[in-house]
């Protein structure tokens, strides 16, 4: 992909992300979105579109009625994994604490 097209795609992605945060109108939600952006989550995930990994909306819907979803997601955020959403591995995020992973999992689950 050429640089001009990459810039256009990145711009559209940012508009989609910031538009979603605005629509939610919630300071805590905007804070968690900022956290996800600053910890490279948005390099592979988006709010509503499958990219390298599943969208946060898809994760929220898949785990909406799953017992232990919060713990499962928090563990996967920190430890990474492969095979749950396809062949692309999710790398471990060891720079994120357990408490931060739980907060991120709670935020993702709240998107349902």
N, C-alpha and C positions, 0 to 999 in steps of 0.2 A: 504494500500500500504506500502511495507516495505521501510526502510530508504534508501537503495541503489537505489531502483527504483524511489523514490521521488527525490533523487539527480540527477538522469539521466534525469527525466522529467524537473526539474528546469533548468538544464544545456542546454537542447535542447531549452527550451523557451527563455533563455537568448540569445542563438545564433541567434534565429529567430528575436528577437527584435533588437539586435545590428546589424545584417545583414541588416535589413530593414532601420535602421537609416543611415548606411553607404551608402546603395544604393541611398537614397534620396540626400546624399551629401550636405545637407543644414544645416548651423550652427543653424539657427533659429529652424529648425525641430528637430535637435539633442537636442537643449536646451529644447524644449517642451517635447520631449520624456523623457529627464532627469527629468523634472518637474513632469510628469505623474508617473514616477517610484518612485520619492521621496515622492509623496503624495498618495501612495498605489493604484493608478488607475490600475496598472498592476497586482494587486492581483486578480482581477476579469476580466480584459480585456486583450486582446492581440492585436497586430497590424492586424493580418489576420485570426485568428482562434477563433471561439466561445469557450468560457471557461465558467465561471460563468455568465458573461454578454456577450453582443455582441462584436465582434471585432470592432476596430476603423474603419476598411475598410467598414464593413457592415453599421455602423452608417453613415459614409460619403456618401455611395451610397443611403441609404434610404432617407436621408435629402437633397440630391443634388439639387432637384428642389422644395423644400418646402419653401414657403415664411415664414420668421421669424425663420428659422432654428437656426441661431446663438443665438438668444434670448432664444428660447426653450431649446436648449442644455445647454447653460450657466445656466439657471434656474435649470434644472434637475441635473447638476453637483453639484450645491450648495445645493439644497433642497432634492435631491434623488427622488425616485419614484418607482412605481411598476405597472406591467401590460402592459407596452409598448412593452417589449421584452420577456415576459413570466412571470411566477409566482415568480421568484427570485427578491426580492426587491433590489434596489440600495440605499445604505445608504446615508444620507445627508453628505456633505463634508463641514461642517461649518468652517473648518480651511482654506478654499480657499476663497479668496476675490472675489467680483463680477468681478473686472477687470481680475483677474487670470482665472476665469471661462470663460470669454469671449475669452481670449487668447487661452485657451485650446480648446474651441469650434471652434474657427477659424482654429486652427491647425488640429483638427479632420476633419473638413469640407474640408480642403485643400488636404486631402488624396485621394479624389475622382479622 
